[in-house]
């Protein structure tokens, strides 16, 4: 079997369950029609009208998509990237310093257990009806899992590697750049991947109220107006955004961990 | 001989996946059969004894008619047994209604008419309460900060107004108020906040104004009112604020119970509106909505009237049409059964 054939077989192997579920959706909705659960074909038709356009200059996207998804993704990008910077930095500190770890580990575990969506009213009081409220919630919901995974990854670096590096009298910067960070990278990437999913969920939840724009806001408007086809179209869009972001992340992960001959999660 | 080279683990996974899907379809299929049968929340007609109706409640003080009818045995007197089921909102109640779990949803006429226009078959069985016709009896308010430069509806153009629910009755009525007061609603943004945060969001300057119950416009919080939007939108007539809705199917199969339900509420309202029962009705409301009875006595109440005001519903349908929410609102006769007692 050639390379193309193998790739096609891999795609078919990975996609059969999705295809079956989508077919089941269509059949179920046709046999038992309900305005609450429209057929997939109707949702996809509406998806095209709602989110796409024939204008190549706007990359075939509608004004609504650019305004709503653009706002949501902007909030997500700011919150998540901030969490990556803060989470990886703090995780490094906690992973390398037993004293810092003992001091801050209970705090980190406490905030990991707190349901962040419950902080929505407090975030509104602090930041008002602004995008900063959404960014804050996405940051707060994603940073802890990054801290924990980074700290565990750094703390778990093989002591033999560290002793060898010290015997070479490497500078602290070189030690981190060439030994600690690469060795901890699989755990860091795991944390980032998990946080990506959490961030996307929080992006939608934080827009369910106290906002005037965004994909979550669109879902609420559709639900309250009993426009269930619009609501499902928005769900499909959010799902596709998740797939695209995850695919981009997989590419980055493969590139970053190319030195490591292991199967990534996506290959399972 | 041809052999299956697929690893056992993969084959087992496929079998499991198939079983999960088949199970899901089976469960879904079973659920739909129950829905088709109209659910099992009400006893079948003709089974003897009073029929049981499951009715959603938000636990509001304004739902006094149901509390009164229950406490005074009026439902039993009219041949119906009522069980209240807690709900989170009008739209959630309508969804529960469709699932067959309940028989009557406590909701508002706008949500009902919008749902009907989207293909959800509903019937309005009884009104819970209406809206005041005079500012002196205002129960709602457009609240702004006392020192705010906003003095009129026109000043709200380009600003953000808080409401409890996006697309809900309060947003639609506030939009009507803006229009009646000469402002362009298209230039106003609405944001949803919980009821208990609407006043403080205005007081702290997070939003320019909010549509809120009149009693929350506390001058001590630094708030004042621009008026009751329901009074303005009603144009001198009382609108319908909330009521009880069922599915078209249940309005037929449970007709006797539905009639008994409305008759019990009408009798309850007569007693509630009797000044001699004032003390008792506030006490009962306070017990059910977990409010201080003295607070309830101090605030104004919406008028209680279980008869269905057809004229008010027609007026509200026109508001939906004027705002472009629905192009062709349903005629009142199409969603209020003939057996329901009407006014207007």
Boltz contact constraints between the chains, C-beta under 6 A:
constraints:
  - contact:
      token1: [A, 17]
      token2: [B, 17]
      max_distance: 6.0
  - contact:
      token1: [A, 32]
      token2: [B, 32]
      max_distance: 6.0
  - contact:
      token1: [A, 35]
      token2: [B, 118]
      max_distance: 6.0
  - contact:
      token1: [A, 35]
      token2: [B, 119]
      max_distance: 6.0
  - contact:
      token1: [A, 35]
      token2: [B, 120]
      max_distance: 6.0
  - contact:
      token1: [A, 128]
      token2: [B, 206]
      max_distance: 6.0
  - contact:
      token1: [A, 129]
      token2: [B, 191]
      max_distance: 6.0
  - contact:
      token1: [A, 129]
      token2: [B, 206]
      max_distance: 6.0
  - contact:
      token1: [A, 209]
      token2: [B, 192]
      max_distance: 6.0
  - contact:
      token1: [A, 210]
      token2: [B, 191]
      max_distance: 6.0
  - contact:
      token1: [A, 210]
      token2: [B, 193]
      max_distance: 6.0
  - contact:
      token1: [A, 212]
      token2: [B, 189]
      max_distance: 6.0
  - contact:
      token1: [A, 212]
      token2: [B, 191]
      max_distance: 6.0
  - contact:
      token1: [A, 220]
      token2: [B, 166]
      max_distance: 6.0
  - contact:
      token1: [A, 221]
      token2: [B, 166]
      max_distance: 6.0
  - contact:
      token1: [A, 221]
      token2: [B, 167]
      max_distance: 6.0
  - contact:
      token1: [A, 224]
      token2: [B, 91]
      max_distance: 6.0
  - contact:
      token1: [A, 224]
      token2: [B, 166]
      max_distance: 6.0
  - contact:
      token1: [A, 224]
      token2: [B, 167]
      max_distance: 6.0
  - contact:
      token1: [A, 225]
      token2: [B, 167]
      max_distance: 6.0
  - contact:
      token1: [A, 226]
      token2: [B, 114]
      max_distance: 6.0
  - contact:
      token1: [A, 226]
      token2: [B, 115]
      max_distance: 6.0
  - contact:
      token1: [A, 226]
      token2: [B, 118]
      max_distance: 6.0
